[in-house]
Amino acid sequence: MKKWLIPVIVIVVILGIGFFWTMGIKNGAIAQKQSVDKNWGNVETSYQRRNDLIGNLVKTVEGAANFEKGTFTAVTEARSRANSVQVDPSNATPEQLAAYAKAQNDVQSSFRSLLGNITVEAYPQLRSNENFLKLQDELASTENTIQTARTRYNESVESYNNYVLKFPNSIFLGEYKEKPYFKSVEGAETPTEVNFDIK
């Protein structure tokens, strides 16, 4: 065997190992990014479910209670604004996530305002409305789902950020940028009150 052939083989092997190691790092980043995107989708799905339930609950209350139209309009408009705020998890900025959180909080606030005007004693038909009671339970459950989805999203962001920012991965993953965490607006830690004090 020629002497120059051994160094060539060693170099080829080293380059091959380096290539596959680098591809492993990039594939790992893709998997981490997919996890972030999936978990953000779960956050959006949870909020959409809440918005849908609120819409159904508002219709149920509207049919049973005689409120001024503005009370229902505020909830409907807040839901519409919240649905119009879109976030692309691949390019999300802290400002976009803050706008999203604020829009969702506005829905929650307007809905709380509606609930604050309801007393079941004044609207006894709500007490026996099965649809109303079912929606009430589903909305309470959805608030827990939202919290879980936000937590899982932030956990996936933490894992992704650790992966792409740590050395030596950061050398090979320059195109993968740090992702922002989902932060709720002030007061959002309090779930939507759905207890109508039904006795």
C-alpha positions as CSV (number, residue, x, y, z in Angstrom):
1,M,0.0,0.0,0.0
2,K,1.3,3.4,-0.9
3,K,2.2,5.7,2.0
4,W,0.2,8.7,0.7
5,L,-3.0,6.6,0.6
6,I,-3.2,6.2,4.4
7,P,-3.4,10.0,5.1
8,V,-5.9,10.3,2.3
9,I,-8.1,7.6,3.8
10,V,-7.8,9.2,7.3
11,I,-8.8,12.6,5.9
12,V,-11.8,11.1,4.0
13,V,-12.9,9.3,7.2
14,I,-12.6,12.5,9.3
15,L,-14.5,14.5,6.7
16,G,-17.2,11.9,6.5
17,I,-17.6,11.8,10.3
18,G,-17.6,15.6,10.4
19,F,-20.3,15.7,7.7
20,F,-22.6,13.2,9.4
21,W,-22.0,14.9,12.8
22,T,-23.0,18.3,11.3
23,M,-26.0,16.8,9.6
24,G,-27.0,15.3,13.0
25,I,-26.8,18.7,14.6
26,K,-28.9,20.3,11.8
27,N,-31.5,17.4,11.9
28,G,-31.7,17.9,15.6
29,A,-32.4,21.6,15.2
30,I,-35.2,20.7,12.7
31,A,-36.8,18.4,15.1
32,Q,-36.6,21.0,17.9
33,K,-38.1,23.6,15.6
34,Q,-41.0,21.3,14.6
35,S,-41.7,20.7,18.3
36,V,-41.9,24.5,18.9
37,D,-44.2,24.9,15.9
38,K,-46.5,22.0,17.0
39,N,-46.7,23.3,20.5
40,W,-47.6,26.8,19.3
41,G,-50.3,25.3,17.2
42,N,-51.7,23.7,20.4
43,V,-51.7,27.1,22.1
44,E,-53.6,28.6,19.1
45,T,-56.0,25.6,19.1
46,S,-56.7,26.0,22.8
47,Y,-57.4,29.7,22.5
48,Q,-59.6,29.1,19.5
49,R,-61.6,26.5,21.5
50,R,-62.1,29.1,24.2
51,N,-63.2,31.7,21.7
52,D,-65.7,29.3,20.2
53,L,-67.1,28.3,23.6
54,I,-67.4,31.9,24.6
55,G,-69.3,32.6,21.4
56,N,-71.7,29.7,22.1
57,L,-72.1,30.8,25.7
58,V,-72.8,34.4,24.7
59,K,-75.5,33.2,22.3
60,T,-77.0,31.0,25.0
61,V,-77.0,33.9,27.5
62,E,-78.2,36.3,24.9
63,G,-81.2,34.1,24.2
64,A,-82.1,33.9,27.9
65,A,-81.2,37.4,29.2
66,N,-82.2,40.8,28.0
67,F,-78.9,42.8,28.1
68,E,-78.2,45.9,26.1
69,K,-76.7,45.1,22.8
70,G,-73.4,46.7,23.7
71,T,-72.6,44.1,26.3
72,F,-72.6,41.3,23.7
73,T,-71.0,43.5,21.0
74,A,-67.9,44.1,23.2
75,V,-67.3,40.3,23.5
76,T,-67.9,39.6,19.9
77,E,-65.5,42.4,18.8
78,A,-62.8,41.2,21.2
79,R,-63.1,37.7,19.8
80,S,-62.9,39.0,16.3
81,R,-59.7,41.0,17.1
82,A,-58.1,38.1,18.8
83,N,-58.8,35.8,15.9
84,S,-57.2,38.4,13.5
85,V,-53.8,38.4,15.4
86,Q,-51.7,35.7,13.8
87,V,-48.2,34.5,14.9
88,D,-45.8,32.6,12.8
89,P,-43.8,30.5,15.3
90,S,-40.9,30.3,12.8
91,N,-40.4,34.1,12.9
92,A,-42.1,35.1,16.1
93,T,-40.9,38.1,18.0
94,P,-41.6,39.0,21.6
95,E,-43.7,41.9,20.4
96,Q,-45.9,39.6,18.3
97,L,-46.4,37.2,21.2
98,A,-47.2,40.1,23.4
99,A,-49.8,41.4,20.9
100,Y,-51.3,37.9,20.7
101,A,-51.5,37.6,24.5
102,K,-53.1,41.1,24.8
103,A,-55.7,40.2,22.2
104,Q,-56.6,37.0,24.1
105,N,-56.7,38.9,27.4
106,D,-59.1,41.4,25.9
107,V,-61.4,38.5,25.1
108,Q,-61.2,37.3,28.6
109,S,-61.7,40.8,30.1
110,S,-64.8,41.5,27.9
111,F,-66.2,38.1,28.8
112,R,-65.6,38.8,32.5
113,S,-67.5,42.0,32.1
114,L,-70.4,40.2,30.6
115,L,-70.4,37.6,33.4
116,G,-70.3,40.4,36.0
117,N,-73.6,41.6,34.7
118,I,-75.3,38.3,35.1
119,T,-77.1,37.1,38.2
120,V,-78.8,33.7,37.9
121,E,-81.5,34.8,40.3
122,A,-82.5,37.5,37.7
123,Y,-82.4,34.9,34.9
124,P,-83.6,31.6,36.4
125,Q,-84.0,30.1,32.9
126,L,-80.2,29.9,32.8
127,R,-80.2,27.6,35.8
128,S,-82.1,24.9,34.0
129,N,-80.4,25.5,30.6
130,E,-78.4,22.3,29.9
131,N,-76.5,23.9,27.1
132,F,-75.5,26.7,29.3
133,L,-74.3,24.4,32.1
134,K,-72.4,22.2,29.7
135,L,-70.7,25.2,28.1
136,Q,-69.8,26.6,31.5
137,D,-68.0,23.3,32.4
138,E,-66.3,23.1,29.0
139,L,-65.0,26.7,29.3
140,A,-63.5,26.0,32.8
141,S,-61.8,22.9,31.4
142,T,-60.5,24.8,28.4
143,E,-58.8,27.4,30.7
144,N,-56.8,24.6,32.1
145,T,-56.0,23.3,28.6
146,I,-54.7,26.8,27.6
147,Q,-52.4,26.9,30.6
148,T,-51.0,23.5,29.8
149,A,-50.5,24.4,26.1
150,R,-48.7,27.6,27.0
151,T,-46.5,25.7,29.4
152,R,-45.6,23.0,26.9
153,Y,-44.9,25.7,24.3
154,N,-42.5,27.4,26.6
155,E,-40.8,24.1,27.5
156,S,-40.2,23.4,23.8
157,V,-38.8,26.9,23.3
158,E,-36.4,26.4,26.2
159,S,-35.3,23.1,24.7
160,Y,-34.9,24.6,21.2
161,N,-33.0,27.7,22.5
162,N,-30.7,25.5,24.5
163,Y,-30.0,23.3,21.5
164,V,-29.3,26.1,18.9
165,L,-27.5,28.5,21.2
166,K,-25.1,26.2,23.0
167,F,-21.5,25.6,21.7
168,P,-20.6,23.9,19.3
169,N,-24.2,23.7,17.8
170,S,-24.3,27.5,17.5
171,I,-21.4,27.4,15.1
172,F,-23.3,25.3,12.6
173,L,-26.8,26.6,13.2
174,G,-26.4,30.3,12.5
175,E,-29.7,30.4,10.6
176,Y,-31.6,29.1,13.6
177,K,-32.4,32.1,15.8
178,E,-33.5,32.2,19.5
179,K,-37.3,32.0,19.9
180,P,-39.3,34.1,22.4
181,Y,-41.2,32.7,25.2
182,F,-45.0,33.2,25.5
183,K,-45.7,35.6,28.3
184,S,-49.2,36.4,29.4
185,V,-50.2,40.0,30.0
186,E,-50.8,41.2,33.5
187,G,-53.9,39.7,35.0
188,A,-54.0,36.8,32.6
189,E,-53.0,34.4,35.3
190,T,-56.6,34.6,36.6
191,P,-58.8,32.2,34.7
192,T,-62.0,33.4,33.1
193,E,-64.6,33.3,35.9
194,V,-67.4,31.0,34.8
195,N,-69.1,30.5,38.1
196,F,-72.6,32.0,37.8
197,D,-73.3,31.3,41.5
198,I,-76.0,28.8,40.6
199,K,-77.7,27.5,43.7
